């Protein structure tokens, strides 16, 4: 465990789209990669080649006359050997409204977001697709899907249109099942998926057409003609257990929803991101989140009950409480990007985000888990300043050690909250850093009945409640005391 490379699988051909796809660990110790890929310019007559960890080639049998995107799903073993690759195909045939540069050929007809792998190795992929698609079955046949929300699309990939889909493949990469919204709208996107305790949580959005209704299984959704956030919970067969669409309005003539994250923590689902919107609870319009100005995007957090989708609490960055009472604390593009469980208590959560200025920069903020009330002054940490106007990338929590690993982006020397200052990057650079959030004490017990001084609640290391845990490592809460226990 020294950070040395174990193996690498790579390709030196193929053009892989940015921010399109994901990687996910599989139960057998391997990894699934999902990517949106086309040929490298000038290499249409050659197959795209991956290289295994031993350097041996793995070819994707694909040659074409014009560049266009396909969806590549690849399984790599724990030893760095490609076991299989499946391609999902999309039609390049123009639709009836094709025009301009896209009158004869549609090269880019889908978007792929993040995905998940369940405990059985089944794969779930978040999609928005705009032209017919084909997925292979394990018997050699294919299943075909045709979108309904592309009738007026001219083929420009920047246009807003297309259909929401969750595509599920089995552990061998063959078609298993799929879920789509029913009814017409201007556009619907599936963007993020999270698999937790036999439930698939989904985040996306819908732009309504002002006339038609949209359904998610038995649930009726009510989007407006503005980008309206969507959150759902589905079982492993992709049947919705609940679905919520939050009717949205423009703020200051703007309507943006960006960098949205979905974080299951304990009994809740947290939605966060950046926005220039107002959106409300479909069950109670008196509950809403709204950006307070139309120009700079703001950060938001929405807490939902995981079992029902009920709106519990919310927070907006411009209306939030900050240690720094001056305007500078809220000046600049702001985003709340990820909700992170506290490793030492279930009564609070951390939020990872940034204010794009050097005074605040990338931050961690601690909130009461039940109300999303900021814990001040102790719970606010400007962890990366300097860097020009630093922005955050990703964060990952090691619950065993209470360590949070983050990445940030900037174009000047970074300054950390311990006073350390890095060298200045050449142009833009990325910082990786570790921060200590504290860790629970370790207690070893042989059974649940050995320590019953107070009623106990048990959680996985990711913060998911467990009613009756078996052997393994858990977070145990007894009153105000939190510890990490090992059940044998």
Beta strands, then each sheet from edge to edge (+ up, - down):
strand 1: 10-11
strand 2: 15-25
strand 3: 31-38
strand 4: 48-51
strand 5: 57-60
strand 6: 70-76
strand 7: 82-90
strand 8: 110-117
strand 9: 123-129
strand 10: 133-136
strand 11: 142-145
strand 12: 163-169
strand 13: 175-180
strand 14: 187-196
strand 15: 199-207
strand 16: 214-216
strand 17: 219-221
strand 18: 228-234
strand 19: 240-245
strand 20: 248-250
strand 21: 256-265
strand 22: 268-281
strand 23: 284-290
strand 24: 298-305
strand 25: 311-316
strand 26: 334-341
strand 27: 348-355
strand 28: 361-368
strand 29: 380-386
strand 30: 391-398
strand 31: 403-410
strand 32: 414-416
strand 33: 429-436
strand 34: 441-445
strand 35: 457-459
strand 36: 465-466
strand 37: 472-478
strand 38: 481-487
sheet 1: 1+ 4- 5+
sheet 2: 2+ 3- 6+ 7- 10+ 11-
sheet 3: 8+ 9- 12+ 13-
sheet 4: 14+ 15- 18+ 19-
sheet 5: 16+ 17-
sheet 6: 20+ 22- 21+
sheet 7: 20+ 22- 23+
sheet 8: 20+ 22- 24+ 25-
sheet 9: 26+ 27- 28+ 29- 32+
sheet 10: 30+ 31- 33+
sheet 11: 34+ 38+ 37- 35+ 36-
end
